[in-house]
Amino acid sequence: ISCLSRKASNSAAIYRVQALLSLKRIEGAKTEPDKLIANPGTATAGYLFRAAIAYASGNQEEGYDYLVKARDSNPRNAKLRILLANVSRQQGDFTSVLENIADVADITEYQEQAQTTVREAVAKITKERGPAAALAEVDKMLAKRPNDISLVKFKVELLLQQNQFEQAIAEMNKAEARAPNDPRVWELKARMHAAQAAQL
């Protein structure tokens, strides 16, 4: 009974925050998330409401901090990582984009979205800080996921942009050894041959 009572109380708290936020009653909504955060089972929802309240109050930094707490309270939630990646992208923090998206890049449901996000972030970092900085960020991701062929592909492309053909070939060979039948490896080899031909 006590368990059911707690669930009912938590659900009521969620609905109250939603209602107060929809009515723009920010001050009234501020006390409700604490009840959710106090319970490990609803802490993520509490932090998300805290983030919503902060953003509604115009406090972007606090809102982002609560989104990070929501992610950390439920680290396996891919949607939270994608949400944080998107928020980071809007803020122009492309290093954080890569940090958040790296852990969902191999989840089939999110692969296409993750790869698009990584591609955009790498392009922005390349433009703002140069190819070497973008390469360093991709290396950080590869340190976590050394068998991710998509990340290897990004690295090879960056190496080719810097005319580092020997390193690009070495990375491609590693990828081919791991996944010889992967179409992305074939695409890499084609890119490599085209880049080498252009140098002749």
N, C-alpha and C positions, 0 to 999 in steps of 0.2 A: 504493500500500500504506500509506504514511504517513497519507494522508487517511482511509482506512478505519480505520486503527488509532486515529486521533484520535476518529473518530465512535464507535467501540466504547468507547473510554475515557470519552467524555462520557456515553454512554448508561449505562455502568456507574456513573458518578458520580451520575447522576440516580436510578437505582434504589437506590443505597446511601443517599442522603438520604431517599428515600421510606420505605425500610425502617426507618431509624433514627428518623425522626419517628413512624412508626406504632408503634414500640416505646417511644416517649417517651424515647429516648436522645438528649436534646438536645445534650449536650456532644460526643458522638461525631459528631453531624451537622454541627457548626459548621465543621469544616475542609473539608468537601466542596464547598460552593458556590463557594469561591474558584477552584477548578479550572474551573468552568463560566464564571464571570465573566471569567476571563482570556481566554476565547475569544469573539470577537464573535458567533459563530454561536449560542452557548448562553448568552450573558450574561443575557438576559431570564430564562431558567429559573433561573440562579444567583441573581439578585436576588429572584425569587419565593420560592425556597427560603430565602433570608436573611430575607425578610419572614415566612415561616411559622415559622421558628425564633424570631424576635423575638417574634411574637405568642404562640407556645407558652411562651415564657419570661416572658410578662407585660409585655413592653416594647412598648406600643402605639405610642409615638412613633417608635421605631426601625423598627418594622414598617411604618408608613406611609411613612417615608423610603425604605425599600427598594422599596415598591410604586411610588413616584414614579420611582425609578431604573429599575425594570423598564419603566415606561411610556416614559421618555425613551430607553431603549435600543431601543425598538420603537414609535416614535410613530404608526405607521399601524395598530396593533393596537387595534381598537375595543373589544374585550372588556376590555382592560386599563383603558381609560378608564371604561368602565361599572363595572368592579370598584372603581376609585378613587372614582368618584362615589357608589357604594353605601356604601363605607367612610366617606367624608366625611359622608354623610347620617347614618350611625349615630353619628358623633362630634359631630353638630350643626353641622358647618361647611358651611353651605349655599352660601356663596360659592365654595368649592372644588368643590362639587357642580356648579355652573353652569359653572365653568372647565373641568371634565373632560368634561362631557356635551356642551358646545357643538360639539365637533369630530365628533361622531357623529350629530348631530341630522338630518343630511340623508342618512344611509345608510339605504336603504329597510328593510333587515332590522331596524334598531334604532329607527326613527322613533317608533313608538308608545310604546316603553319610554322613549325619550329625552324625549318630550313630557310623559309622566306625571311623570317625574323632575323636569323643569324646572318643571312646574306646582306640584309639592309644595314644591320649593325656594323658588320665588317666594312662595308662600303663607306659608312659614315666615319668610322674610326680612321680608315685609310685616308679619307679626304681631309679630316681635321688634324690628325696626328701623324700621318704618314704610314706607308706599308709596313715598316718595321714594328710599329706599335700594334697594328692590326694582327700581324703575325704572332706577336707575343701573346695577345689575347686568345688567339686560336690555339696556341700551344698550351695555354692554361686549361682550355676545354679538353684538349687531347690528353692531357695528363690524367684527367678524370675518366675519359672514355677513349682509350687508345685504339679500340677496334671499330670506332665509328667512321665508316668509309666516307660519309658526308663531310665530316670535319677534315679528314685527310684531303678531300677534294678541294675544300676551301684553302687549305694550306698550300697545296700544289699550285693553285691559281695565284695565290699571293707570291709564291716563290717565282713563278713565271713572270709576274708583273715586274719583279725586281731583277729579272734575267739571271736568277740563280738556278741554272739548268741542272747542275750536278745534284744539288740538294732536292730539287723537284723530282728528278729521276729516282733518287734514293727513296723518297717518300712513296712514289708510285710503285716501286718494286715491293716495298713493305706491304702496301695495300693489296697488290696482286697476289702476294704470298698468303695473305689472310683470306682473301675472297676472290679466287681466280675466275669465278663465273659470275661475279657481280657486274651488271651492265654499267654501273658507275665507274668501275675500274676500266672497262673498255672505253668509256667516254674520256676518262683521264688520259689514256694512251693516245687517243685521237688528238686531244688537245696538245699533248706533248709533242707529237710529230708535227702538228701544224705550227707550233711555236718554234720548233727547231728549223723547220723549212723556211719560216719567215726571216730567220737570221742568216740564211745562206746568201 
